[in-house]
Structure formats: structure tokens, C-alpha cells
Amino acid sequence: MKYCRPRLQFRNGWLLALLAAITATPVIAETANFGTFTLSTNFNPAQGTVQGFTGGSYSLSAISNRDRDQKACIGFADPNPDHIMVLEKDFPQMTIQIDSNGNDTTLLIQGPDQTTIRCGDDTGKSKDASVSDRNWKSGTYRIWVGTFNSGVKQDYTLKVEQQ
């Protein structure tokens, strides 16, 4: 009895390249539209202040419909985070506030574990978004600043305050 072994033909290496691409572990770059900032306890307020502008048409609800407190995640932004915030230490309480001169902004903040989501919309009587929450663990946070309507460009200042 003669043993026949199946034979694969690799034409121009495309099959080999495809197999390599499928089995390779992806490396995801940590890039943000307006950069990365790092904070440690008792940081200077200027270190927690960054600027950017809105303008995307990506629905933030595609990341998460609700945050960890069951608040709705709404608004439109760019698919890439606008800012990456690195916390070097745990913070028991922090507030992240948007100042766009009262325009209708929204916020989505994805925690270091990728599953802890915080969302914010109007702050009191202002249409500017904010998130005030407890238990901010050290690590890398992805922050999206959105608008209530798709594609609206608004300049803003994002301010992080520790309590």
C-alpha cells in the first residue's frame, strides 16, 4: 500500500502570507487624535488640561450602549480616541469636564481593563459634558469627546480634576 500525502501548492507565496497574517498576534498602537497625557497624585492642574476638537460621525454607542452606572453612552466622535490618559496611581475620586463654550458635547471614557466604561452628557444646565466618578484605577484610559449631532466640529478644552 502506497501512502499519499496531500500536497499544497504555494503560488507566489500568497497562501503562506495569508497564513502568517492570520496567525500573527496583532500589535495595537496606542494612538490618539490629540495625544497622551500622564497624571500622578497631586498633579499640577495644567498637566490635566488638554485641548482638541470634535467632528466625527462614529456613534459612541458602538463602543458601549451604557456605562458602569447604566447611563446612556451617546454622541458622535472619531473612531480613534481623542485623548489617552495614563494614571500612574489610583485616584479615589476624579472629574473630567469638557468646556466648549456651552456646545452640546458628550464623553466616553474606556478604562484600562477595556470593560469599565464611563459616559457623560450635559452638566447641570450646561450642554458641556462631564464625568465625576470614584475608583479610578491606575492604567491607560481612552477618552472620546463627541457631539450630540454627527459631524459637528467644536473646539474644546478637557480638564481633569482630582478631589
OpenMM code with the backbone's topology and positions (N, CA, C; nanometers):
from openmm import Vec3, app, unit

residues = "MET LYS TYR CYS ARG PRO ARG LEU GLN PHE ARG ASN GLY TRP LEU LEU ALA LEU LEU ALA ALA ILE THR ALA THR PRO VAL ILE ALA GLU THR ALA ASN PHE GLY THR PHE THR LEU SER THR ASN PHE ASN PRO ALA GLN GLY THR VAL GLN GLY PHE THR GLY GLY SER TYR SER LEU SER ALA ILE SER ASN ARG ASP ARG ASP GLN LYS ALA CYS ILE GLY PHE ALA ASP PRO ASN PRO ASP HIS ILE MET VAL LEU GLU LYS ASP PHE PRO GLN MET THR ILE GLN ILE ASP SER ASN GLY ASN ASP THR THR LEU LEU ILE GLN GLY PRO ASP GLN THR THR ILE ARG CYS GLY ASP ASP THR GLY LYS SER LYS ASP ALA SER VAL SER ASP ARG ASN TRP LYS SER GLY THR TYR ARG ILE TRP VAL GLY THR PHE ASN SER GLY VAL LYS GLN ASP TYR THR LEU LYS VAL GLU GLN GLN".split()
positions = [
    Vec3(0.0831, -0.1165, 0.0000),
    Vec3(0.0000, 0.0000, 0.0000),
    Vec3(0.0885, 0.1240, 0.0000),
    Vec3(0.0592, 0.2119, -0.0875),
    Vec3(0.1379, 0.3338, -0.1016),
    Vec3(0.0681, 0.4480, -0.0273),
    Vec3(0.1438, 0.5226, 0.0541),
    Vec3(0.0889, 0.6338, 0.1315),
    Vec3(0.0966, 0.7613, 0.0479),
    Vec3(-0.0159, 0.8284, 0.0333),
    Vec3(-0.0206, 0.9554, -0.0391),
    Vec3(-0.0422, 1.0677, 0.0610),
    Vec3(0.0428, 1.1615, 0.0559),
    Vec3(0.0298, 1.2758, 0.1448),
    Vec3(-0.0227, 1.3936, 0.0632),
    Vec3(-0.1206, 1.4680, 0.1199),
    Vec3(-0.1738, 1.5816, 0.0458),
    Vec3(-0.0642, 1.6847, 0.0225),
    Vec3(-0.0744, 1.7519, -0.0890),
    Vec3(0.0284, 1.8469, -0.1269),
    Vec3(-0.0353, 1.9840, -0.1511),
    Vec3(0.0129, 2.0844, -0.0804),
    Vec3(-0.0336, 2.2212, -0.1007),
    Vec3(0.0627, 2.2926, -0.1929),
    Vec3(0.0092, 2.3663, -0.2834),
    Vec3(0.0942, 2.4438, -0.3715),
    Vec3(0.0866, 2.5904, -0.3288),
    Vec3(0.1995, 2.6511, -0.3137),
    Vec3(0.2069, 2.7918, -0.2768),
    Vec3(0.2461, 2.8710, -0.4002),
    Vec3(0.1506, 2.9356, -0.4587),
    Vec3(0.1771, 3.0169, -0.5770),
    Vec3(0.2047, 3.1595, -0.5334),
    Vec3(0.3191, 3.2082, -0.5708),
    Vec3(0.3624, 3.3451, -0.5409),
    Vec3(0.3605, 3.3764, -0.3920),
    Vec3(0.3553, 3.2761, -0.3092),
    Vec3(0.3634, 3.2939, -0.1651),
    Vec3(0.2395, 3.3525, -0.1009),
    Vec3(0.1321, 3.3697, -0.1748),
    Vec3(0.0143, 3.4353, -0.1183),
    Vec3(-0.0495, 3.3541, -0.0067),
    Vec3(-0.0531, 3.2229, -0.0208),
    Vec3(-0.1146, 3.1406, 0.0826),
    Vec3(-0.0309, 3.1445, 0.2106),
    Vec3(0.0979, 3.1393, 0.1948),
    Vec3(0.1877, 3.1477, 0.3100),
    Vec3(0.1719, 3.2827, 0.3807),
    Vec3(0.1630, 3.3882, 0.3033),
    Vec3(0.1449, 3.5216, 0.3619),
    Vec3(0.0111, 3.5321, 0.4339),
    Vec3(-0.0922, 3.4738, 0.3760),
    Vec3(-0.2237, 3.4750, 0.4378),
    Vec3(-0.2224, 3.3999, 0.5705),
    Vec3(-0.1593, 3.2830, 0.5714),
    Vec3(-0.1490, 3.2054, 0.6944),
    Vec3(-0.0698, 3.2813, 0.8009),
    Vec3(0.0361, 3.3463, 0.7598),
    Vec3(0.1166, 3.4238, 0.8546),
    Vec3(0.0358, 3.5391, 0.9124),
    Vec3(-0.0435, 3.6047, 0.8293),
    Vec3(-0.1244, 3.7167, 0.8765),
    Vec3(-0.2322, 3.6708, 0.9734),
    Vec3(-0.2908, 3.5563, 0.9477),
    Vec3(-0.3973, 3.5049, 1.0339),
    Vec3(-0.3432, 3.4626, 1.1694),
    Vec3(-0.2268, 3.4040, 1.1718),
    Vec3(-0.1723, 3.3511, 1.2966),
    Vec3(-0.0885, 3.4516, 1.3749),
    Vec3(-0.0543, 3.5626, 1.3147),
    Vec3(0.0284, 3.6625, 1.3835),
    Vec3(-0.0530, 3.7306, 1.4925),
    Vec3(0.0095, 3.7634, 1.6025),
    Vec3(-0.0550, 3.8366, 1.7097),
    Vec3(-0.0514, 3.9846, 1.6753),
    Vec3(-0.1677, 4.0494, 1.6695),
    Vec3(-0.1680, 4.1902, 1.6307),
    Vec3(-0.1091, 4.2783, 1.7398),
    Vec3(-0.0433, 4.3825, 1.6981),
    Vec3(0.0087, 4.4826, 1.7891),
    Vec3(-0.0734, 4.6076, 1.7657),
    Vec3(-0.1444, 4.6512, 1.8681),
    Vec3(-0.2314, 4.7667, 1.8550),
    Vec3(-0.1586, 4.8884, 1.9094),
    Vec3(-0.1438, 4.9869, 1.8259),
    Vec3(-0.0754, 5.1090, 1.8668),
    Vec3(-0.1690, 5.1930, 1.9530),
    Vec3(-0.1137, 5.2536, 2.0544),
    Vec3(-0.1896, 5.3426, 2.1402),
    Vec3(-0.1780, 5.4837, 2.0828),
    Vec3(-0.2635, 5.5163, 1.9880),
    Vec3(-0.2599, 5.6485, 1.9285),
    Vec3(-0.3902, 5.7204, 1.9553),
    Vec3(-0.3815, 5.8501, 1.9714),
    Vec3(-0.4989, 5.9330, 1.9947),
    Vec3(-0.4901, 6.0548, 1.9046),
    Vec3(-0.6037, 6.1093, 1.8704),
    Vec3(-0.6082, 6.2255, 1.7822),
    Vec3(-0.5286, 6.3438, 1.8367),
    Vec3(-0.5321, 6.3641, 1.9694),
    Vec3(-0.4664, 6.4801, 2.0281),
    Vec3(-0.3630, 6.4437, 2.1340),
    Vec3(-0.3148, 6.3194, 2.1317),
    Vec3(-0.2030, 6.2814, 2.2153),
    Vec3(-0.2367, 6.2170, 2.3484),
    Vec3(-0.1297, 6.1922, 2.4233),
    Vec3(-0.1344, 6.1228, 2.5516),
    Vec3(-0.0861, 6.2170, 2.6613),
    Vec3(-0.1513, 6.2101, 2.7771),
    Vec3(-0.1014, 6.2833, 2.8931),
    Vec3(-0.1018, 6.1900, 3.0135),
    Vec3(-0.0065, 6.2130, 3.1044),
    Vec3(0.0141, 6.1255, 3.2199),
    Vec3(-0.0058, 6.2053, 3.3479),
    Vec3(-0.0788, 6.1444, 3.4428),
    Vec3(-0.1072, 6.2113, 3.5693),
    Vec3(-0.0699, 6.1222, 3.6871),
    Vec3(-0.0163, 6.1845, 3.7905),
    Vec3(0.0112, 6.1176, 3.9163),
    Vec3(-0.0605, 6.1962, 4.0257),
    Vec3(-0.0654, 6.1436, 4.1476),
    Vec3(-0.1355, 6.2133, 4.2547),
    Vec3(-0.0775, 6.3528, 4.2743),
    Vec3(-0.1644, 6.4455, 4.3151),
    Vec3(-0.1277, 6.5854, 4.3370),
    Vec3(-0.0676, 6.6514, 4.2129),
    Vec3(-0.1197, 6.6161, 4.0949),
    Vec3(-0.0679, 6.6761, 3.9717),
    Vec3(-0.1048, 6.8240, 3.9637),
    Vec3(-0.0246, 6.8981, 3.8907),
    Vec3(-0.0487, 7.0383, 3.8633),
    Vec3(-0.1704, 7.0481, 3.7707),
    Vec3(-0.2652, 7.1396, 3.7973),
    Vec3(-0.3841, 7.1492, 3.7119),
    Vec3(-0.3521, 7.1625, 3.5623),
    Vec3(-0.2427, 7.2270, 3.5273),
    Vec3(-0.2064, 7.2421, 3.3858),
    Vec3(-0.1772, 7.1066, 3.3212),
    Vec3(-0.1274, 7.0094, 3.3988),
    Vec3(-0.0996, 6.8764, 3.3450),
    Vec3(-0.2275, 6.8031, 3.3063),
    Vec3(-0.3386, 6.8383, 3.3709),
    Vec3(-0.4657, 6.7734, 3.3442),
    Vec3(-0.5550, 6.8519, 3.2505),
    Vec3(-0.4981, 6.9467, 3.1769),
    Vec3(-0.5747, 7.0284, 3.0831),
    Vec3(-0.5206, 7.0087, 2.9430),
    Vec3(-0.6071, 6.9624, 2.8522),
    Vec3(-0.5684, 6.9391, 2.7127),
    Vec3(-0.6770, 6.9955, 2.6224),
    Vec3(-0.6427, 7.0132, 2.4943),
    Vec3(-0.7377, 7.0701, 2.4003),
    Vec3(-0.7554, 6.9810, 2.2794),
    Vec3(-0.8653, 7.0021, 2.2092),
    Vec3(-0.8929, 6.9285, 2.0870),
    Vec3(-1.0148, 6.9853, 2.0184),
    Vec3(-1.0676, 6.9093, 1.9241),
    Vec3(-1.1922, 6.9475, 1.8582),
    Vec3(-1.2689, 6.8219, 1.8189),
    Vec3(-1.4004, 6.8360, 1.8177),
    Vec3(-1.4882, 6.7261, 1.7804),
    Vec3(-1.5044, 6.7245, 1.6290),
    Vec3(-1.5828, 6.6286, 1.5778),
    Vec3(-1.6101, 6.6330, 1.4350),
    Vec3(-1.6356, 6.4992, 1.3700),
    Vec3(-1.6416, 6.3931, 1.4442),
    Vec3(-1.6592, 6.2614, 1.3837),
    Vec3(-1.8044, 6.2234, 1.3625),
    Vec3(-1.8224, 6.1123, 1.2905),
    Vec3(-1.9577, 6.0612, 1.2664),
    Vec3(-1.9719, 5.9170, 1.3155),
    Vec3(-1.8767, 5.8712, 1.3993),
    Vec3(-1.8785, 5.7378, 1.4577),
    Vec3(-1.9645, 5.7410, 1.5844),
    Vec3(-2.0663, 5.6566, 1.5912),
    Vec3(-2.1556, 5.6545, 1.7067),
    Vec3(-2.0847, 5.5944, 1.8278),
    Vec3(-2.0768, 5.6703, 1.9356),
    Vec3(-2.0112, 5.6212, 2.0567),
    Vec3(-2.0855, 5.5033, 2.1184),
    Vec3(-2.2135, 5.4878, 2.0883),
    Vec3(-2.2874, 5.3720, 2.1390),
    Vec3(-2.2366, 5.2415, 2.0781),
    Vec3(-2.1577, 5.2491, 1.9702),
    Vec3(-2.0962, 5.1286, 1.9132),
    Vec3(-1.9882, 5.0733, 2.0069),
    Vec3(-1.9304, 5.1591, 2.0905),
    Vec3(-1.8324, 5.1138, 2.1901),
    Vec3(-1.9068, 5.0529, 2.3081),
    Vec3(-2.0088, 5.1249, 2.3543),
    Vec3(-2.0919, 5.0757, 2.4641),
    Vec3(-2.2234, 5.1535, 2.4655),
    Vec3(-2.3340, 5.0824, 2.4854),
    Vec3(-2.4641, 5.1488, 2.4955),
    Vec3(-2.4829, 5.2161, 2.6305),
    Vec3(-2.4261, 5.1545, 2.7351),
    Vec3(-2.4416, 5.2046, 2.8719),
    Vec3(-2.3080, 5.1940, 2.9452),
    Vec3(-2.2897, 5.2842, 3.0415),
    Vec3(-2.1668, 5.2772, 3.1204),
    Vec3(-2.1885, 5.1922, 3.2452),
    Vec3(-2.0903, 5.1914, 3.3324),
    Vec3(-2.0966, 5.1040, 3.4502),
    Vec3(-2.2075, 5.1414, 3.5474),
    Vec3(-2.2594, 5.2651, 3.5383),
    Vec3(-2.3713, 5.3083, 3.6214),
    Vec3(-2.5026, 5.3108, 3.5433),
    Vec3(-2.5034, 5.2462, 3.4274),
    Vec3(-2.6211, 5.2353, 3.3402),
    Vec3(-2.6633, 5.3673, 3.2753),
    Vec3(-2.5722, 5.4668, 3.2718),
    Vec3(-2.6002, 5.5894, 3.1969),
    Vec3(-2.5819, 5.5593, 3.0488),
    Vec3(-2.6658, 5.6206, 2.9649),
    Vec3(-2.6567, 5.6007, 2.8196),
    Vec3(-2.5288, 5.6638, 2.7652),
    Vec3(-2.4637, 5.5946, 2.6744),
    Vec3(-2.3459, 5.6462, 2.6043),
    Vec3(-2.3938, 5.6956, 2.4682),
    Vec3(-2.3910, 5.8264, 2.4492),
    Vec3(-2.4450, 5.8850, 2.3269),
    Vec3(-2.3436, 5.9769, 2.2616),
    Vec3(-2.3752, 6.0184, 2.1407),
    Vec3(-2.2932, 6.1156, 2.0703),
    Vec3(-2.2140, 6.0541, 1.9574),
    Vec3(-2.1469, 6.1409, 1.8843),
    Vec3(-2.0674, 6.1022, 1.7681),
    Vec3(-1.9270, 6.1597, 1.7804),
    Vec3(-1.8290, 6.0779, 1.7441),
    Vec3(-1.6891, 6.1191, 1.7535),
    Vec3(-1.6101, 6.0457, 1.6454),
    Vec3(-1.4803, 6.0614, 1.6476),
    Vec3(-1.3909, 5.9875, 1.5595),
    Vec3(-1.3767, 5.8455, 1.6140),
    Vec3(-1.3537, 5.7447, 1.5297),
    Vec3(-1.3341, 5.6084, 1.5828),
    Vec3(-1.2132, 5.5964, 1.6749),
    Vec3(-1.1081, 5.6745, 1.6505),
    Vec3(-0.9910, 5.6750, 1.7386),
    Vec3(-1.0215, 5.7616, 1.8600),
    Vec3(-0.9675, 5.7254, 1.9763),
    Vec3(-0.9887, 5.8123, 2.0922),
    Vec3(-0.9260, 5.9490, 2.0671),
    Vec3(-0.9839, 6.0508, 2.1278),
    Vec3(-0.9287, 6.1852, 2.1147),
    Vec3(-0.8069, 6.2039, 2.2034),
    Vec3(-0.8109, 6.1437, 2.3210),
    Vec3(-0.7010, 6.1572, 2.4175),
    Vec3(-0.6756, 6.0221, 2.4830),
    Vec3(-0.5531, 6.0015, 2.5225),
    Vec3(-0.5182, 5.8874, 2.6066),
    Vec3(-0.4621, 5.9441, 2.7358),
    Vec3(-0.5242, 5.9038, 2.8457),
    Vec3(-0.4828, 5.9498, 2.9782),
    Vec3(-0.4220, 5.8311, 3.0521),
    Vec3(-0.3013, 5.8491, 3.1015),
    Vec3(-0.2343, 5.7442, 3.1779),
    Vec3(-0.2301, 5.7896, 3.3239),
    Vec3(-0.2933, 5.7103, 3.4107),
    Vec3(-0.2896, 5.7376, 3.5539),
    Vec3(-0.1812, 5.6505, 3.6162),
    Vec3(-0.0832, 5.7140, 3.6786),
    Vec3(0.0276, 5.6392, 3.7390),
    Vec3(-0.0102, 5.5798, 3.8739),
    Vec3(-0.1133, 5.6334, 3.9362),
    Vec3(-0.1614, 5.5859, 4.0671),
    Vec3(-0.3135, 5.5758, 4.0623),
    Vec3(-0.3713, 5.5060, 4.1615),
    Vec3(-0.5162, 5.5033, 4.1753),
    Vec3(-0.5636, 5.6391, 4.2270),
    Vec3(-0.6810, 5.6830, 4.1807),
    Vec3(-0.7441, 5.8054, 4.2288),
    Vec3(-0.8802, 5.7686, 4.2865),
    Vec3(-0.9071, 5.8044, 4.4132),
    Vec3(-1.0364, 5.7684, 4.4710),
    Vec3(-1.1532, 5.8442, 4.4071),
    Vec3(-1.1293, 5.9680, 4.3609),
    Vec3(-1.2361, 6.0499, 4.3019),
    Vec3(-1.1744, 6.1467, 4.2005),
    Vec3(-1.2369, 6.1548, 4.0815),
    Vec3(-1.1912, 6.2487, 3.9784),
    Vec3(-1.3101, 6.2980, 3.8972),
    Vec3(-1.2912, 6.4161, 3.8378),
    Vec3(-1.3894, 6.4717, 3.7451),
    Vec3(-1.3185, 6.5075, 3.6159),
    Vec3(-1.3799, 6.4691, 3.5050),
    Vec3(-1.3314, 6.5091, 3.3730),
    Vec3(-1.4414, 6.5934, 3.3117),
    Vec3(-1.4079, 6.7173, 3.2773),
    Vec3(-1.5063, 6.8142, 3.2298),
    Vec3(-1.4639, 6.8710, 3.0949),
    Vec3(-1.5620, 6.8885, 3.0071),
    Vec3(-1.5398, 6.9499, 2.8771),
    Vec3(-1.5874, 7.0940, 2.8829),
    Vec3(-1.5091, 7.1851, 2.8250),
    Vec3(-1.5502, 7.3239, 2.8089),
    Vec3(-1.5449, 7.3555, 2.6601),
    Vec3(-1.6621, 7.3666, 2.5994),
    Vec3(-1.6712, 7.4018, 2.4572),
    Vec3(-1.7591, 7.5255, 2.4414),
    Vec3(-1.7589, 7.6100, 2.5429),
    Vec3(-1.8437, 7.7299, 2.5460),
    Vec3(-1.9920, 7.6945, 2.5405),
    Vec3(-2.0284, 7.5868, 2.6079),
    Vec3(-2.1688, 7.5510, 2.6207),
    Vec3(-2.2286, 7.4755, 2.5035),
    Vec3(-2.1466, 7.4295, 2.4100),
    Vec3(-2.1991, 7.3493, 2.2993),
    Vec3(-2.2364, 7.2103, 2.3496),
    Vec3(-2.3122, 7.1364, 2.2719),
    Vec3(-2.3655, 7.0071, 2.3156),
    Vec3(-2.2626, 6.8960, 2.2954),
    Vec3(-2.1793, 6.8713, 2.3972),
    Vec3(-2.0750, 6.7692, 2.3889),
    Vec3(-2.1129, 6.6462, 2.4704),
    Vec3(-2.0458, 6.5354, 2.4399),
    Vec3(-2.0625, 6.4099, 2.5134),
    Vec3(-1.9244, 6.3535, 2.5437),
    Vec3(-1.9181, 6.2585, 2.6358),
    Vec3(-1.7920, 6.1954, 2.6752),
    Vec3(-1.8089, 6.0446, 2.6847),
    Vec3(-1.7066, 5.9712, 2.6419),
    Vec3(-1.6981, 5.8277, 2.6695),
    Vec3(-1.5548, 5.8002, 2.7104),
    Vec3(-1.5388, 5.7359, 2.8264),
    Vec3(-1.4067, 5.7048, 2.8806),
    Vec3(-1.3996, 5.5542, 2.9018),
    Vec3(-1.3032, 5.4911, 2.8349),
    Vec3(-1.2843, 5.3458, 2.8460),
    Vec3(-1.1646, 5.3208, 2.9368),
    Vec3(-1.1873, 5.2418, 3.0416),
    Vec3(-1.0839, 5.2155, 3.1407),
    Vec3(-0.9774, 5.1182, 3.0951),
    Vec3(-0.8745, 5.0998, 3.1785),
    Vec3(-0.7612, 5.0144, 3.1439),
    Vec3(-0.7988, 4.8694, 3.1163),
    Vec3(-0.9082, 4.8228, 3.1764),
    Vec3(-0.9488, 4.6836, 3.1556),
    Vec3(-1.0357, 4.6675, 3.0312),
    Vec3(-1.0584, 4.7763, 2.9572),
    Vec3(-1.1391, 4.7790, 2.8347),
    Vec3(-1.2879, 4.7594, 2.8596),
    Vec3(-1.3289, 4.7160, 2.9791),
    Vec3(-1.4703, 4.6912, 3.0059),
    Vec3(-1.5340, 4.7970, 3.0962),
    Vec3(-1.4536, 4.8704, 3.1721),
    Vec3(-1.5079, 4.9757, 3.2568),
    Vec3(-1.5272, 5.1001, 3.1705),
    Vec3(-1.6537, 5.1359, 3.1520),
    Vec3(-1.6902, 5.2494, 3.0675),
    Vec3(-1.7582, 5.3539, 3.1537),
    Vec3(-1.7213, 5.4803, 3.1323),
    Vec3(-1.7872, 5.5939, 3.1968),
    Vec3(-1.8348, 5.6873, 3.0860),
    Vec3(-1.9604, 5.7301, 3.0929),
    Vec3(-2.0154, 5.8191, 2.9909),
    Vec3(-2.0731, 5.9435, 3.0558),
    Vec3(-2.0671, 6.0542, 2.9830),
    Vec3(-2.1217, 6.1791, 3.0331),
    Vec3(-2.1851, 6.2602, 2.9227),
    Vec3(-2.2828, 6.3388, 2.9643),
    Vec3(-2.3521, 6.4283, 2.8717),
    Vec3(-2.3619, 6.5637, 2.9418),
    Vec3(-2.4761, 6.6250, 2.9404),
    Vec3(-2.4940, 6.7588, 2.9960),
    Vec3(-2.4534, 6.7649, 3.1428),
    Vec3(-2.3957, 6.8797, 3.1821),
    Vec3(-2.3553, 6.9022, 3.3201),
    Vec3(-2.4427, 7.0123, 3.3776),
    Vec3(-2.5349, 6.9762, 3.4642),
    Vec3(-2.6275, 7.0756, 3.5191),
    Vec3(-2.7063, 7.1420, 3.4078),
    Vec3(-2.7011, 7.2754, 3.4019),
    Vec3(-2.7711, 7.3497, 3.2968),
    Vec3(-2.6858, 7.3672, 3.1719),
    Vec3(-2.5592, 7.3271, 3.1789),
    Vec3(-2.4682, 7.3411, 3.0647),
    Vec3(-2.4809, 7.2205, 2.9718),
    Vec3(-2.4640, 7.2436, 2.8435),
    Vec3(-2.4657, 7.1349, 2.7448),
    Vec3(-2.3290, 7.0653, 2.7371),
    Vec3(-2.2275, 7.1238, 2.8034),
    Vec3(-2.0955, 7.0597, 2.8066),
    Vec3(-2.0994, 6.9333, 2.8915),
    Vec3(-2.0288, 6.8318, 2.8470),
    Vec3(-2.0275, 6.7014, 2.9144),
    Vec3(-1.9266, 6.6981, 3.0286),
    Vec3(-1.9548, 6.6103, 3.1258),
    Vec3(-1.8579, 6.5824, 3.2318),
    Vec3(-1.8855, 6.4442, 3.2885),
    Vec3(-1.7806, 6.3892, 3.3508),
    Vec3(-1.7914, 6.2634, 3.4240),
    Vec3(-1.7250, 6.2861, 3.5587),
    Vec3(-1.7992, 6.2647, 3.6661),
    Vec3(-1.7446, 6.2709, 3.8010),
    Vec3(-1.7694, 6.1334, 3.8624),
    Vec3(-1.6610, 6.0657, 3.9007),
    Vec3(-1.6771, 5.9278, 3.9450),
    Vec3(-1.5692, 5.8910, 4.0455),
    Vec3(-1.5846, 5.7745, 4.1038),
    Vec3(-1.4942, 5.7213, 4.2053),
    Vec3(-1.4128, 5.6047, 4.1478),
    Vec3(-1.3135, 5.5629, 4.2216),
    Vec3(-1.2341, 5.4420, 4.1917),
    Vec3(-1.1713, 5.4408, 4.0527),
    Vec3(-1.0879, 5.5379, 4.0268),
    Vec3(-1.0120, 5.5422, 3.9017),
    Vec3(-0.8824, 5.4649, 3.9253),
    Vec3(-0.8721, 5.3481, 3.8679),
    Vec3(-0.7546, 5.2631, 3.8853),
    Vec3(-0.6400, 5.3120, 3.7967),
    Vec3(-0.5173, 5.2871, 3.8395),
    Vec3(-0.4026, 5.3253, 3.7574),
    Vec3(-0.4090, 5.2492, 3.6251),
    Vec3(-0.3572, 5.3112, 3.5202),
    Vec3(-0.3582, 5.2487, 3.3885),
    Vec3(-0.3904, 5.3474, 3.2779),
    Vec3(-0.4195, 5.2942, 3.1618),
    Vec3(-0.4418, 5.3730, 3.0410),
    Vec3(-0.5912, 5.3848, 3.0104),
    Vec3(-0.6360, 5.5086, 2.9971),
    Vec3(-0.7761, 5.5387, 2.9678),
    Vec3(-0.7856, 5.6012, 2.8286),
    Vec3(-0.8838, 5.5560, 2.7510),
    Vec3(-0.9111, 5.6133, 2.6198),
    Vec3(-1.0325, 5.7043, 2.6332),
    Vec3(-1.0181, 5.8283, 2.5856),
    Vec3(-1.1232, 5.9291, 2.6029),
    Vec3(-1.1710, 5.9777, 2.4663),
    Vec3(-1.3030, 5.9679, 2.4452),
    Vec3(-1.3657, 6.0224, 2.3254),
    Vec3(-1.4506, 6.1414, 2.3652),
    Vec3(-1.4335, 6.2535, 2.2958),
    Vec3(-1.5179, 6.3709, 2.3139),
    Vec3(-1.6053, 6.3801, 2.1903),
    Vec3(-1.7348, 6.3714, 2.2127),
    Vec3(-1.8274, 6.3717, 2.0999),
    Vec3(-1.9225, 6.4890, 2.1032),
    Vec3(-2.0090, 6.4901, 2.0030),
    Vec3(-2.1167, 6.5878, 1.9969),
    Vec3(-2.2483, 6.5128, 1.9831),
    Vec3(-2.3552, 6.5785, 2.0214),
    Vec3(-2.4863, 6.5152, 2.0133),
    Vec3(-2.5244, 6.4854, 1.8686),
    Vec3(-2.4859, 6.5737, 1.7763),
    Vec3(-2.5139, 6.5539, 1.6341),
    Vec3(-2.3866, 6.5150, 1.5598),
    Vec3(-2.4007, 6.4293, 1.4621),
    Vec3(-2.2882, 6.3777, 1.3841),
    Vec3(-2.2185, 6.4873, 1.3033),
    Vec3(-2.0847, 6.4811, 1.3013),
    Vec3(-2.0046, 6.5667, 1.2145),
    Vec3(-1.9886, 6.7107, 1.2571),
    Vec3(-2.0327, 6.7473, 1.3768),
    Vec3(-2.0238, 6.8856, 1.4226),
    Vec3(-1.8835, 6.9121, 1.4777),
    Vec3(-1.8182, 7.0154, 1.4245),
    Vec3(-1.6830, 7.0493, 1.4717),
    Vec3(-1.6926, 7.1577, 1.5790),
    Vec3(-1.6411, 7.1253, 1.6975),
    Vec3(-1.6388, 7.2179, 1.8100),
    Vec3(-1.5024, 7.2111, 1.8774),
    Vec3(-1.4382, 7.3255, 1.8957),
    Vec3(-1.3156, 7.3306, 1.9757),
    Vec3(-1.3539, 7.3122, 2.1219),
    Vec3(-1.2644, 7.2471, 2.1982),
    Vec3(-1.2934, 7.2260, 2.3403),
    Vec3(-1.1642, 7.2195, 2.4197),
    Vec3(-1.1798, 7.2366, 2.5508),
    Vec3(-1.0745, 7.2117, 2.6486),
    Vec3(-1.1262, 7.1033, 2.7413),
    Vec3(-1.0441, 7.0021, 2.7637),
    Vec3(-1.0760, 6.8937, 2.8569),
    Vec3(-0.9933, 6.9163, 2.9812),
    Vec3(-1.0602, 6.9145, 3.0973),
    Vec3(-0.9912, 6.9380, 3.2232),
    Vec3(-1.0165, 6.8236, 3.3189),
    Vec3(-0.9092, 6.7690, 3.3761),
    Vec3(-0.9181, 6.6615, 3.4752),
    Vec3(-0.8896, 6.7239, 3.6116),
    Vec3(-0.9783, 6.6972, 3.7072),
    Vec3(-0.9608, 6.7478, 3.8421),
    Vec3(-0.9662, 6.6324, 3.9400),
    Vec3(-0.8728, 6.6310, 4.0340),
    Vec3(-0.8744, 6.5294, 4.1396),
    Vec3(-0.9434, 6.5889, 4.2623),
    Vec3(-1.0190, 6.5067, 4.3325),
    Vec3(-1.0865, 6.5523, 4.4544),
    Vec3(-1.0310, 6.4811, 4.5745),
] * unit.nanometer
topology = app.Topology()
chain = topology.addChain("A")
for resn in residues:
    res = topology.addResidue(resn, chain)
    for name in ("N", "CA", "C"):
        topology.addAtom(name, app.Element.getBySymbol(name[0]), res)
